[in-house]
Amino acid sequence: MLTYTDNIVFVELKDERKEWISGAIEQLEATIISYKTAHNLDKYRHKMAFAANKRHPNFHTIDNETMKSFFDNHRVRLNVQAEIVVK
């Protein structure tokens, strides 16, 4: 997890070949739920979650329904990418 200014970024790094996206999303969800039990996410303007895998450097897509469901459940934007760029 990274925090800066009014941003919080949850990061899950994987090193697997098969079915890594669902595992990464499950771990991100568990981390966010755990974090929310002790901290207030509302103080952050931008809330993001990234899943990345060095064994799959090419761009991965996940369906919009998964991203929408993740956001609806956690109020955090989900990104699955090979490279994480924090601005």
PDB file of N, CA, C and O in Angstrom:
ATOM      1  N   MET A   1       0.840  -1.162   0.000  1.00  0.00           N
ATOM      2  CA  MET A   1       0.000   0.000   0.000  1.00  0.00           C
ATOM      3  C   MET A   1       0.895   1.239   0.000  1.00  0.00           C
ATOM      4  O   MET A   1       1.910   1.293   0.695  1.00  0.00           O
ATOM      5  N   LEU A   2       0.498   2.218  -0.787  1.00  0.00           N
ATOM      6  CA  LEU A   2       1.199   3.494  -0.847  1.00  0.00           C
ATOM      7  C   LEU A   2       0.202   4.607  -0.548  1.00  0.00           C
ATOM      8  O   LEU A   2      -0.948   4.549  -0.984  1.00  0.00           O
ATOM      9  N   THR A   3       0.635   5.607   0.185  1.00  0.00           N
ATOM     10  CA  THR A   3      -0.206   6.786   0.396  1.00  0.00           C
ATOM     11  C   THR A   3       0.639   8.022   0.112  1.00  0.00           C
ATOM     12  O   THR A   3       1.831   8.061   0.415  1.00  0.00           O
ATOM     13  N   TYR A   4       0.008   9.015  -0.465  1.00  0.00           N
ATOM     14  CA  TYR A   4       0.657  10.293  -0.688  1.00  0.00           C
ATOM     15  C   TYR A   4      -0.427  11.324  -0.931  1.00  0.00           C
ATOM     16  O   TYR A   4      -1.441  11.039  -1.568  1.00  0.00           O
ATOM     17  N   THR A   5      -0.208  12.510  -0.424  1.00  0.00           N
ATOM     18  CA  THR A   5      -1.153  13.619  -0.505  1.00  0.00           C
ATOM     19  C   THR A   5      -2.550  13.117  -0.159  1.00  0.00           C
ATOM     20  O   THR A   5      -2.796  12.733   0.984  1.00  0.00           O
ATOM     21  N   ASP A   6      -3.457  13.112  -1.110  1.00  0.00           N
ATOM     22  CA  ASP A   6      -4.824  12.636  -0.860  1.00  0.00           C
ATOM     23  C   ASP A   6      -5.123  11.376  -1.679  1.00  0.00           C
ATOM     24  O   ASP A   6      -6.245  11.174  -2.145  1.00  0.00           O
ATOM     25  N   ASN A   7      -4.096  10.535  -1.843  1.00  0.00           N
ATOM     26  CA  ASN A   7      -4.212   9.303  -2.627  1.00  0.00           C
ATOM     27  C   ASN A   7      -3.816   8.094  -1.791  1.00  0.00           C
ATOM     28  O   ASN A   7      -2.940   8.172  -0.930  1.00  0.00           O
ATOM     29  N   ILE A   8      -4.480   6.977  -2.066  1.00  0.00           N
ATOM     30  CA  ILE A   8      -4.080   5.700  -1.490  1.00  0.00           C
ATOM     31  C   ILE A   8      -4.079   4.675  -2.621  1.00  0.00           C
ATOM     32  O   ILE A   8      -5.000   4.634  -3.437  1.00  0.00           O
ATOM     33  N   VAL A   9      -3.042   3.855  -2.656  1.00  0.00           N
ATOM     34  CA  VAL A   9      -2.883   2.872  -3.715  1.00  0.00           C
ATOM     35  C   VAL A   9      -2.593   1.513  -3.076  1.00  0.00           C
ATOM     36  O   VAL A   9      -1.608   1.352  -2.357  1.00  0.00           O
ATOM     37  N   PHE A  10      -3.457   0.550  -3.346  1.00  0.00           N
ATOM     38  CA  PHE A  10      -3.244  -0.826  -2.899  1.00  0.00           C
ATOM     39  C   PHE A  10      -2.613  -1.582  -4.060  1.00  0.00           C
ATOM     40  O   PHE A  10      -3.060  -1.455  -5.200  1.00  0.00           O
ATOM     41  N   VAL A  11      -1.575  -2.371  -3.779  1.00  0.00           N
ATOM     42  CA  VAL A  11      -0.828  -3.052  -4.832  1.00  0.00           C
ATOM     43  C   VAL A  11      -0.715  -4.538  -4.507  1.00  0.00           C
ATOM     44  O   VAL A  11      -0.374  -4.923  -3.389  1.00  0.00           O
ATOM     45  N   GLU A  12      -1.009  -5.355  -5.502  1.00  0.00           N
ATOM     46  CA  GLU A  12      -0.814  -6.802  -5.380  1.00  0.00           C
ATOM     47  C   GLU A  12       0.074  -7.251  -6.534  1.00  0.00           C
ATOM     48  O   GLU A  12      -0.291  -7.112  -7.702  1.00  0.00           O
ATOM     49  N   LEU A  13       1.241  -7.790  -6.196  1.00  0.00           N
ATOM     50  CA  LEU A  13       2.186  -8.264  -7.198  1.00  0.00           C
ATOM     51  C   LEU A  13       2.125  -9.781  -7.246  1.00  0.00           C
ATOM     52  O   LEU A  13       2.162 -10.446  -6.211  1.00  0.00           O
ATOM     53  N   LYS A  14       2.031 -10.317  -8.443  1.00  0.00           N
ATOM     54  CA  LYS A  14       1.955 -11.771  -8.626  1.00  0.00           C
ATOM     55  C   LYS A  14       3.105 -12.241  -9.505  1.00  0.00           C
ATOM     56  O   LYS A  14       3.689 -11.471 -10.268  1.00  0.00           O
ATOM     57  N   ASP A  15       3.411 -13.521  -9.376  1.00  0.00           N
ATOM     58  CA  ASP A  15       4.451 -14.150 -10.182  1.00  0.00           C
ATOM     59  C   ASP A  15       3.952 -15.541 -10.576  1.00  0.00           C
ATOM     60  O   ASP A  15       4.619 -16.548 -10.335  1.00  0.00           O
ATOM     61  N   GLU A  16       2.777 -15.574 -11.182  1.00  0.00           N
ATOM     62  CA  GLU A  16       2.131 -16.832 -11.556  1.00  0.00           C
ATOM     63  C   GLU A  16       1.738 -16.787 -13.023  1.00  0.00           C
ATOM     64  O   GLU A  16       1.604 -15.715 -13.613  1.00  0.00           O
ATOM     65  N   ARG A  17       1.560 -17.945 -13.590  1.00  0.00           N
ATOM     66  CA  ARG A  17       1.182 -18.011 -15.007  1.00  0.00           C
ATOM     67  C   ARG A  17      -0.316 -18.148 -15.219  1.00  0.00           C
ATOM     68  O   ARG A  17      -0.853 -17.573 -16.166  1.00  0.00           O
ATOM     69  N   LYS A  18      -1.004 -18.893 -14.364  1.00  0.00           N
ATOM     70  CA  LYS A  18      -2.417 -19.185 -14.605  1.00  0.00           C
ATOM     71  C   LYS A  18      -3.299 -18.593 -13.516  1.00  0.00           C
ATOM     72  O   LYS A  18      -2.954 -18.599 -12.335  1.00  0.00           O
ATOM     73  N   GLU A  19      -4.417 -18.094 -13.937  1.00  0.00           N
ATOM     74  CA  GLU A  19      -5.474 -17.611 -13.046  1.00  0.00           C
ATOM     75  C   GLU A  19      -4.974 -16.649 -11.972  1.00  0.00           C
ATOM     76  O   GLU A  19      -5.459 -16.663 -10.841  1.00  0.00           O
ATOM     77  N   TRP A  20      -4.018 -15.828 -12.328  1.00  0.00           N
ATOM     78  CA  TRP A  20      -3.447 -14.915 -11.354  1.00  0.00           C
ATOM     79  C   TRP A  20      -4.341 -13.714 -11.091  1.00  0.00           C
ATOM     80  O   TRP A  20      -4.305 -13.149  -9.998  1.00  0.00           O
ATOM     81  N   ILE A  21      -5.132 -13.319 -12.059  1.00  0.00           N
ATOM     82  CA  ILE A  21      -5.952 -12.123 -11.887  1.00  0.00           C
ATOM     83  C   ILE A  21      -6.982 -12.322 -10.782  1.00  0.00           C
ATOM     84  O   ILE A  21      -7.136 -11.454  -9.923  1.00  0.00           O
ATOM     85  N   SER A  22      -7.686 -13.445 -10.790  1.00  0.00           N
ATOM     86  CA  SER A  22      -8.700 -13.663  -9.752  1.00  0.00           C
ATOM     87  C   SER A  22      -8.052 -13.738  -8.368  1.00  0.00           C
ATOM     88  O   SER A  22      -8.617 -13.234  -7.398  1.00  0.00           O
ATOM     89  N   GLY A  23      -6.887 -14.355  -8.267  1.00  0.00           N
ATOM     90  CA  GLY A  23      -6.176 -14.409  -6.993  1.00  0.00           C
ATOM     91  C   GLY A  23      -5.737 -13.031  -6.519  1.00  0.00           C
ATOM     92  O   GLY A  23      -5.818 -12.714  -5.332  1.00  0.00           O
ATOM     93  N   ALA A  24      -5.273 -12.218  -7.458  1.00  0.00           N
ATOM     94  CA  ALA A  24      -4.848 -10.858  -7.111  1.00  0.00           C
ATOM     95  C   ALA A  24      -6.030 -10.020  -6.641  1.00  0.00           C
ATOM     96  O   ALA A  24      -5.919  -9.271  -5.670  1.00  0.00           O
ATOM     97  N   ILE A  25      -7.164 -10.148  -7.330  1.00  0.00           N
ATOM     98  CA  ILE A  25      -8.351  -9.386  -6.939  1.00  0.00           C
ATOM     99  C   ILE A  25      -8.827  -9.815  -5.555  1.00  0.00           C
ATOM    100  O   ILE A  25      -9.184  -8.968  -4.736  1.00  0.00           O
ATOM    101  N   GLU A  26      -8.836 -11.110  -5.289  1.00  0.00           N
ATOM    102  CA  GLU A  26      -9.236 -11.596  -3.965  1.00  0.00           C
ATOM    103  C   GLU A  26      -8.323 -11.044  -2.877  1.00  0.00           C
ATOM    104  O   GLU A  26      -8.800 -10.640  -1.816  1.00  0.00           O
ATOM    105  N   GLN A  27      -7.026 -11.022  -3.128  1.00  0.00           N
ATOM    106  CA  GLN A  27      -6.090 -10.497  -2.129  1.00  0.00           C
ATOM    107  C   GLN A  27      -6.269  -8.998  -1.935  1.00  0.00           C
ATOM    108  O   GLN A  27      -6.209  -8.510  -0.806  1.00  0.00           O
ATOM    109  N   LEU A  28      -6.486  -8.261  -3.021  1.00  0.00           N
ATOM    110  CA  LEU A  28      -6.736  -6.824  -2.901  1.00  0.00           C
ATOM    111  C   LEU A  28      -7.996  -6.565  -2.077  1.00  0.00           C
ATOM    112  O   LEU A  28      -8.010  -5.684  -1.218  1.00  0.00           O
ATOM    113  N   GLU A  29      -9.048  -7.331  -2.342  1.00  0.00           N
ATOM    114  CA  GLU A  29     -10.286  -7.170  -1.578  1.00  0.00           C
ATOM    115  C   GLU A  29     -10.045  -7.429  -0.094  1.00  0.00           C
ATOM    116  O   GLU A  29     -10.515  -6.665   0.750  1.00  0.00           O
ATOM    117  N   ALA A  30      -9.322  -8.492   0.233  1.00  0.00           N
ATOM    118  CA  ALA A  30      -9.041  -8.816   1.629  1.00  0.00           C
ATOM    119  C   ALA A  30      -8.235  -7.698   2.298  1.00  0.00           C
ATOM    120  O   ALA A  30      -8.493  -7.341   3.447  1.00  0.00           O
ATOM    121  N   THR A  31      -7.276  -7.161   1.585  1.00  0.00           N
ATOM    122  CA  THR A  31      -6.447  -6.080   2.125  1.00  0.00           C
ATOM    123  C   THR A  31      -7.275  -4.826   2.364  1.00  0.00           C
ATOM    124  O   THR A  31      -7.152  -4.192   3.412  1.00  0.00           O
ATOM    125  N   ILE A  32      -8.113  -4.466   1.407  1.00  0.00           N
ATOM    126  CA  ILE A  32      -8.947  -3.265   1.547  1.00  0.00           C
ATOM    127  C   ILE A  32      -9.919  -3.425   2.711  1.00  0.00           C
ATOM    128  O   ILE A  32     -10.088  -2.501   3.507  1.00  0.00           O
ATOM    129  N   ILE A  33     -10.554  -4.578   2.817  1.00  0.00           N
ATOM    130  CA  ILE A  33     -11.498  -4.819   3.918  1.00  0.00           C
ATOM    131  C   ILE A  33     -10.768  -4.724   5.259  1.00  0.00           C
ATOM    132  O   ILE A  33     -11.273  -4.112   6.200  1.00  0.00           O
ATOM    133  N   SER A  34      -9.602  -5.319   5.343  1.00  0.00           N
ATOM    134  CA  SER A  34      -8.811  -5.256   6.572  1.00  0.00           C
ATOM    135  C   SER A  34      -8.419  -3.816   6.902  1.00  0.00           C
ATOM    136  O   SER A  34      -8.509  -3.389   8.053  1.00  0.00           O
ATOM    137  N   TYR A  35      -7.989  -3.080   5.893  1.00  0.00           N
ATOM    138  CA  TYR A  35      -7.595  -1.686   6.093  1.00  0.00           C
ATOM    139  C   TYR A  35      -8.773  -0.859   6.600  1.00  0.00           C
ATOM    140  O   TYR A  35      -8.624  -0.041   7.508  1.00  0.00           O
ATOM    141  N   LYS A  36      -9.948  -1.079   6.003  1.00  0.00           N
ATOM    142  CA  LYS A  36     -11.122  -0.285   6.371  1.00  0.00           C
ATOM    143  C   LYS A  36     -11.598  -0.549   7.797  1.00  0.00           C
ATOM    144  O   LYS A  36     -12.295   0.289   8.370  1.00  0.00           O
ATOM    145  N   THR A  37     -11.247  -1.675   8.377  1.00  0.00           N
ATOM    146  CA  THR A  37     -11.660  -1.942   9.761  1.00  0.00           C
ATOM    147  C   THR A  37     -10.928  -1.044  10.752  1.00  0.00           C
ATOM    148  O   THR A  37     -11.431  -0.800  11.849  1.00  0.00           O
ATOM    149  N   ALA A  38      -9.749  -0.549  10.381  1.00  0.00           N
ATOM    150  CA  ALA A  38      -8.959   0.268  11.294  1.00  0.00           C
ATOM    151  C   ALA A  38      -8.748   1.708  10.833  1.00  0.00           C
ATOM    152  O   ALA A  38      -8.312   2.555  11.613  1.00  0.00           O
ATOM    153  N   HIS A  39      -9.059   1.986   9.558  1.00  0.00           N
ATOM    154  CA  HIS A  39      -8.764   3.311   9.008  1.00  0.00           C
ATOM    155  C   HIS A  39      -9.941   3.818   8.171  1.00  0.00           C
ATOM    156  O   HIS A  39     -10.779   3.041   7.713  1.00  0.00           O
ATOM    157  N   ASN A  40      -9.981   5.114   7.988  1.00  0.00           N
ATOM    158  CA  ASN A  40     -11.034   5.743   7.199  1.00  0.00           C
ATOM    159  C   ASN A  40     -10.533   6.009   5.776  1.00  0.00           C
ATOM    160  O   ASN A  40      -9.635   6.827   5.574  1.00  0.00           O
ATOM    161  N   LEU A  41     -11.109   5.323   4.804  1.00  0.00           N
ATOM    162  CA  LEU A  41     -10.726   5.548   3.400  1.00  0.00           C
ATOM    163  C   LEU A  41     -11.284   6.856   2.851  1.00  0.00           C
ATOM    164  O   LEU A  41     -10.783   7.369   1.850  1.00  0.00           O
ATOM    165  N   ASP A  42     -12.303   7.392   3.486  1.00  0.00           N
ATOM    166  CA  ASP A  42     -12.945   8.602   2.969  1.00  0.00           C
ATOM    167  C   ASP A  42     -12.022   9.816   2.970  1.00  0.00           C
ATOM    168  O   ASP A  42     -12.283  10.784   2.256  1.00  0.00           O
ATOM    169  N   LYS A  43     -10.958   9.783   3.749  1.00  0.00           N
ATOM    170  CA  LYS A  43     -10.058  10.938   3.782  1.00  0.00           C
ATOM    171  C   LYS A  43      -9.213  11.042   2.513  1.00  0.00           C
ATOM    172  O   LYS A  43      -8.569  12.063   2.275  1.00  0.00           O
ATOM    173  N   TYR A  44      -9.216   9.983   1.698  1.00  0.00           N
ATOM    174  CA  TYR A  44      -8.460   9.985   0.449  1.00  0.00           C
ATOM    175  C   TYR A  44      -9.374  10.325  -0.721  1.00  0.00           C
ATOM    176  O   TYR A  44     -10.455   9.756  -0.868  1.00  0.00           O
ATOM    177  N   ARG A  45      -8.932  11.242  -1.532  1.00  0.00           N
ATOM    178  CA  ARG A  45      -9.717  11.635  -2.708  1.00  0.00           C
ATOM    179  C   ARG A  45      -9.651  10.574  -3.795  1.00  0.00           C
ATOM    180  O   ARG A  45     -10.665  10.245  -4.410  1.00  0.00           O
ATOM    181  N   HIS A  46      -8.464  10.041  -4.032  1.00  0.00           N
ATOM    182  CA  HIS A  46      -8.255   9.034  -5.065  1.00  0.00           C
ATOM    183  C   HIS A  46      -7.875   7.717  -4.400  1.00  0.00           C
ATOM    184  O   HIS A  46      -6.922   7.646  -3.624  1.00  0.00           O
ATOM    185  N   LYS A  47      -8.644   6.674  -4.720  1.00  0.00           N
ATOM    186  CA  LYS A  47      -8.416   5.348  -4.153  1.00  0.00           C
ATOM    187  C   LYS A  47      -8.263   4.372  -5.314  1.00  0.00           C
ATOM    188  O   LYS A  47      -9.177   4.211  -6.123  1.00  0.00           O
ATOM    189  N   MET A  48      -7.102   3.721  -5.390  1.00  0.00           N
ATOM    190  CA  MET A  48      -6.817   2.831  -6.515  1.00  0.00           C
ATOM    191  C   MET A  48      -6.262   1.503  -6.018  1.00  0.00           C
ATOM    192  O   MET A  48      -5.629   1.436  -4.965  1.00  0.00           O
ATOM    193  N   ALA A  49      -6.507   0.453  -6.787  1.00  0.00           N
ATOM    194  CA  ALA A  49      -5.942  -0.858  -6.512  1.00  0.00           C
ATOM    195  C   ALA A  49      -5.325  -1.373  -7.811  1.00  0.00           C
ATOM    196  O   ALA A  49      -5.955  -1.324  -8.868  1.00  0.00           O
ATOM    197  N   PHE A  50      -4.099  -1.862  -7.725  1.00  0.00           N
ATOM    198  CA  PHE A  50      -3.392  -2.374  -8.891  1.00  0.00           C
ATOM    199  C   PHE A  50      -3.014  -3.827  -8.681  1.00  0.00           C
ATOM    200  O   PHE A  50      -2.561  -4.219  -7.606  1.00  0.00           O
ATOM    201  N   ALA A  51      -3.205  -4.616  -9.720  1.00  0.00           N
ATOM    202  CA  ALA A  51      -2.715  -5.989  -9.761  1.00  0.00           C
ATOM    203  C   ALA A  51      -1.725  -6.060 -10.916  1.00  0.00           C
ATOM    204  O   ALA A  51      -2.034  -5.644 -12.033  1.00  0.00           O
ATOM    205  N   ALA A  52      -0.539  -6.585 -10.647  1.00  0.00           N
ATOM    206  CA  ALA A  52       0.486  -6.671 -11.684  1.00  0.00           C
ATOM    207  C   ALA A  52       1.184  -8.029 -11.586  1.00  0.00           C
ATOM    208  O   ALA A  52       1.261  -8.638 -10.519  1.00  0.00           O
ATOM    209  N   ASN A  53       1.693  -8.486 -12.749  1.00  0.00           N
ATOM    210  CA  ASN A  53       2.346  -9.784 -12.805  1.00  0.00           C
ATOM    211  C   ASN A  53       3.539  -9.698 -13.745  1.00  0.00           C
ATOM    212  O   ASN A  53       3.383  -9.420 -14.934  1.00  0.00           O
ATOM    213  N   LYS A  54       4.725  -9.937 -13.210  1.00  0.00           N
ATOM    214  CA  LYS A  54       5.928  -9.828 -14.040  1.00  0.00           C
ATOM    215  C   LYS A  54       6.022 -10.939 -15.082  1.00  0.00           C
ATOM    216  O   LYS A  54       6.742 -10.789 -16.070  1.00  0.00           O
ATOM    217  N   ARG A  55       5.313 -12.049 -14.885  1.00  0.00           N
ATOM    218  CA  ARG A  55       5.345 -13.126 -15.873  1.00  0.00           C
ATOM    219  C   ARG A  55       4.428 -12.836 -17.065  1.00  0.00           C
ATOM    220  O   ARG A  55       4.495 -13.513 -18.091  1.00  0.00           O
ATOM    221  N   HIS A  56       3.595 -11.849 -16.920  1.00  0.00           N
ATOM    222  CA  HIS A  56       2.686 -11.453 -17.994  1.00  0.00           C
ATOM    223  C   HIS A  56       2.860  -9.960 -18.252  1.00  0.00           C
ATOM    224  O   HIS A  56       2.018  -9.161 -17.841  1.00  0.00           O
ATOM    225  N   PRO A  57       3.940  -9.575 -18.926  1.00  0.00           N
ATOM    226  CA  PRO A  57       4.217  -8.152 -19.118  1.00  0.00           C
ATOM    227  C   PRO A  57       3.281  -7.459 -20.098  1.00  0.00           C
ATOM    228  O   PRO A  57       3.234  -6.229 -20.145  1.00  0.00           O
ATOM    229  N   ASN A  58       2.541  -8.227 -20.875  1.00  0.00           N
ATOM    230  CA  ASN A  58       1.621  -7.614 -21.818  1.00  0.00           C
ATOM    231  C   ASN A  58       0.360  -7.159 -21.097  1.00  0.00           C
ATOM    232  O   ASN A  58       0.021  -7.668 -20.028  1.00  0.00           O
ATOM    233  N   PHE A  59      -0.304  -6.226 -21.678  1.00  0.00           N
ATOM    234  CA  PHE A  59      -1.510  -5.663 -21.077  1.00  0.00           C
ATOM    235  C   PHE A  59      -2.597  -6.721 -20.941  1.00  0.00           C
ATOM    236  O   PHE A  59      -2.839  -7.501 -21.862  1.00  0.00           O
ATOM    237  N   HIS A  60      -3.241  -6.736 -19.798  1.00  0.00           N
ATOM    238  CA  HIS A  60      -4.350  -7.647 -19.548  1.00  0.00           C
ATOM    239  C   HIS A  60      -5.629  -6.852 -19.409  1.00  0.00           C
ATOM    240  O   HIS A  60      -5.637  -5.755 -18.848  1.00  0.00           O
ATOM    241  N   THR A  61      -6.701  -7.408 -19.919  1.00  0.00           N
ATOM    242  CA  THR A  61      -7.984  -6.749 -19.768  1.00  0.00           C
ATOM    243  C   THR A  61      -8.854  -7.566 -18.830  1.00  0.00           C
ATOM    244  O   THR A  61      -8.787  -8.795 -18.800  1.00  0.00           O
ATOM    245  N   ILE A  62      -9.662  -6.865 -18.075  1.00  0.00           N
ATOM    246  CA  ILE A  62     -10.683  -7.512 -17.275  1.00  0.00           C
ATOM    247  C   ILE A  62     -11.994  -6.851 -17.648  1.00  0.00           C
ATOM    248  O   ILE A  62     -12.020  -5.693 -18.065  1.00  0.00           O
ATOM    249  N   ASP A  63     -13.063  -7.578 -17.500  1.00  0.00           N
ATOM    250  CA  ASP A  63     -14.330  -7.045 -17.968  1.00  0.00           C
ATOM    251  C   ASP A  63     -14.802  -5.881 -17.103  1.00  0.00           C
ATOM    252  O   ASP A  63     -14.455  -5.771 -15.927  1.00  0.00           O
ATOM    253  N   ASN A  64     -15.590  -5.031 -17.712  1.00  0.00           N
ATOM    254  CA  ASN A  64     -16.105  -3.844 -17.032  1.00  0.00           C
ATOM    255  C   ASN A  64     -16.960  -4.211 -15.831  1.00  0.00           C
ATOM    256  O   ASN A  64     -16.982  -3.480 -14.841  1.00  0.00           O
ATOM    257  N   GLU A  65     -17.660  -5.330 -15.907  1.00  0.00           N
ATOM    258  CA  GLU A  65     -18.502  -5.763 -14.792  1.00  0.00           C
ATOM    259  C   GLU A  65     -17.655  -6.037 -13.543  1.00  0.00           C
ATOM    260  O   GLU A  65     -18.062  -5.699 -12.432  1.00  0.00           O
ATOM    261  N   THR A  66     -16.487  -6.645 -13.722  1.00  0.00           N
ATOM    262  CA  THR A  66     -15.592  -6.912 -12.597  1.00  0.00           C
ATOM    263  C   THR A  66     -15.103  -5.602 -11.985  1.00  0.00           C
ATOM    264  O   THR A  66     -15.101  -5.440 -10.765  1.00  0.00           O
ATOM    265  N   MET A  67     -14.693  -4.676 -12.835  1.00  0.00           N
ATOM    266  CA  MET A  67     -14.223  -3.383 -12.336  1.00  0.00           C
ATOM    267  C   MET A  67     -15.345  -2.618 -11.639  1.00  0.00           C
ATOM    268  O   MET A  67     -15.122  -2.009 -10.593  1.00  0.00           O
ATOM    269  N   LYS A  68     -16.543  -2.646 -12.207  1.00  0.00           N
ATOM    270  CA  LYS A  68     -17.683  -1.948 -11.612  1.00  0.00           C
ATOM    271  C   LYS A  68     -18.055  -2.571 -10.271  1.00  0.00           C
ATOM    272  O   LYS A  68     -18.303  -1.856  -9.300  1.00  0.00           O
ATOM    273  N   SER A  69     -18.092  -3.887 -10.215  1.00  0.00           N
ATOM    274  CA  SER A  69     -18.425  -4.581  -8.980  1.00  0.00           C
ATOM    275  C   SER A  69     -17.397  -4.273  -7.891  1.00  0.00           C
ATOM    276  O   SER A  69     -17.762  -4.034  -6.740  1.00  0.00           O
ATOM    277  N   PHE A  70     -16.122  -4.280  -8.253  1.00  0.00           N
ATOM    278  CA  PHE A  70     -15.058  -3.969  -7.301  1.00  0.00           C
ATOM    279  C   PHE A  70     -15.245  -2.554  -6.766  1.00  0.00           C
ATOM    280  O   PHE A  70     -15.144  -2.323  -5.561  1.00  0.00           O
ATOM    281  N   PHE A  71     -15.518  -1.611  -7.658  1.00  0.00           N
ATOM    282  CA  PHE A  71     -15.713  -0.221  -7.235  1.00  0.00           C
ATOM    283  C   PHE A  71     -16.964  -0.081  -6.371  1.00  0.00           C
ATOM    284  O   PHE A  71     -16.933   0.598  -5.345  1.00  0.00           O
ATOM    285  N   ASP A  72     -18.050  -0.707  -6.770  1.00  0.00           N
ATOM    286  CA  ASP A  72     -19.288  -0.634  -5.991  1.00  0.00           C
ATOM    287  C   ASP A  72     -19.106  -1.206  -4.589  1.00  0.00           C
ATOM    288  O   ASP A  72     -19.659  -0.677  -3.625  1.00  0.00           O
ATOM    289  N   ASN A  73     -18.340  -2.273  -4.474  1.00  0.00           N
ATOM    290  CA  ASN A  73     -18.144  -2.924  -3.179  1.00  0.00           C
ATOM    291  C   ASN A  73     -17.156  -2.196  -2.272  1.00  0.00           C
ATOM    292  O   ASN A  73     -17.316  -2.198  -1.052  1.00  0.00           O
ATOM    293  N   HIS A  74     -16.137  -1.575  -2.862  1.00  0.00           N
ATOM    294  CA  HIS A  74     -15.048  -1.027  -2.059  1.00  0.00           C
ATOM    295  C   HIS A  74     -14.803   0.459  -2.255  1.00  0.00           C
ATOM    296  O   HIS A  74     -14.055   1.064  -1.486  1.00  0.00           O
ATOM    297  N   ARG A  75     -15.412   1.057  -3.262  1.00  0.00           N
ATOM    298  CA  ARG A  75     -15.196   2.477  -3.602  1.00  0.00           C
ATOM    299  C   ARG A  75     -13.731   2.738  -3.943  1.00  0.00           C
ATOM    300  O   ARG A  75     -13.180   3.794  -3.631  1.00  0.00           O
ATOM    301  N   VAL A  76     -13.115   1.751  -4.591  1.00  0.00           N
ATOM    302  CA  VAL A  76     -11.718   1.811  -5.006  1.00  0.00           C
ATOM    303  C   VAL A  76     -11.656   1.373  -6.465  1.00  0.00           C
ATOM    304  O   VAL A  76     -12.273   0.378  -6.845  1.00  0.00           O
ATOM    305  N   ARG A  77     -10.913   2.116  -7.280  1.00  0.00           N
ATOM    306  CA  ARG A  77     -10.787   1.771  -8.700  1.00  0.00           C
ATOM    307  C   ARG A  77      -9.752   0.662  -8.888  1.00  0.00           C
ATOM    308  O   ARG A  77      -8.646   0.723  -8.351  1.00  0.00           O
ATOM    309  N   LEU A  78     -10.139  -0.347  -9.661  1.00  0.00           N
ATOM    310  CA  LEU A  78      -9.290  -1.506  -9.905  1.00  0.00           C
ATOM    311  C   LEU A  78      -8.598  -1.391 -11.257  1.00  0.00           C
ATOM    312  O   LEU A  78      -9.222  -1.044 -12.260  1.00  0.00           O
ATOM    313  N   ASN A  79      -7.292  -1.687 -11.271  1.00  0.00           N
ATOM    314  CA  ASN A  79      -6.502  -1.691 -12.503  1.00  0.00           C
ATOM    315  C   ASN A  79      -5.667  -2.967 -12.549  1.00  0.00           C
ATOM    316  O   ASN A  79      -5.017  -3.327 -11.567  1.00  0.00           O
ATOM    317  N   VAL A  80      -5.687  -3.644 -13.686  1.00  0.00           N
ATOM    318  CA  VAL A  80      -4.826  -4.804 -13.899  1.00  0.00           C
ATOM    319  C   VAL A  80      -3.880  -4.417 -15.024  1.00  0.00           C
ATOM    320  O   VAL A  80      -4.306  -4.226 -16.163  1.00  0.00           O
ATOM    321  N   GLN A  81      -2.599  -4.304 -14.704  1.00  0.00           N
ATOM    322  CA  GLN A  81      -1.618  -3.813 -15.649  1.00  0.00           C
ATOM    323  C   GLN A  81      -0.289  -4.522 -15.436  1.00  0.00           C
ATOM    324  O   GLN A  81      -0.055  -5.135 -14.394  1.00  0.00           O
ATOM    325  N   ALA A  82       0.561  -4.431 -16.421  1.00  0.00           N
ATOM    326  CA  ALA A  82       1.899  -4.988 -16.294  1.00  0.00           C
ATOM    327  C   ALA A  82       2.815  -4.010 -15.553  1.00  0.00           C
ATOM    328  O   ALA A  82       3.741  -4.423 -14.855  1.00  0.00           O
ATOM    329  N   GLU A  83       2.552  -2.735 -15.708  1.00  0.00           N
ATOM    330  CA  GLU A  83       3.391  -1.705 -15.118  1.00  0.00           C
ATOM    331  C   GLU A  83       2.525  -0.744 -14.332  1.00  0.00           C
ATOM    332  O   GLU A  83       1.465  -0.329 -14.801  1.00  0.00           O
ATOM    333  N   ILE A  84       2.963  -0.397 -13.160  1.00  0.00           N
ATOM    334  CA  ILE A  84       2.209   0.533 -12.322  1.00  0.00           C
ATOM    335  C   ILE A  84       2.896   1.880 -12.356  1.00  0.00           C
ATOM    336  O   ILE A  84       4.058   2.007 -11.968  1.00  0.00           O
ATOM    337  N   VAL A  85       2.169   2.893 -12.824  1.00  0.00           N
ATOM    338  CA  VAL A  85       2.707   4.248 -12.882  1.00  0.00           C
ATOM    339  C   VAL A  85       1.911   5.095 -11.905  1.00  0.00           C
ATOM    340  O   VAL A  85       0.696   5.238 -12.042  1.00  0.00           O
ATOM    341  N   VAL A  86       2.595   5.651 -10.923  1.00  0.00           N
ATOM    342  CA  VAL A  86       1.959   6.508  -9.929  1.00  0.00           C
ATOM    343  C   VAL A  86       2.412   7.930 -10.187  1.00  0.00           C
ATOM    344  O   VAL A  86       3.609   8.219 -10.210  1.00  0.00           O
ATOM    345  N   LYS A  87       1.451   8.813 -10.379  1.00  0.00           N
ATOM    346  CA  LYS A  87       1.771  10.225 -10.684  1.00  0.00           C
ATOM    347  C   LYS A  87       1.539  11.099  -9.493  1.00  0.00           C
ATOM    348  O   LYS A  87       1.754  12.309  -9.564  1.00  0.00           O
TER     349      LYS A  87
END
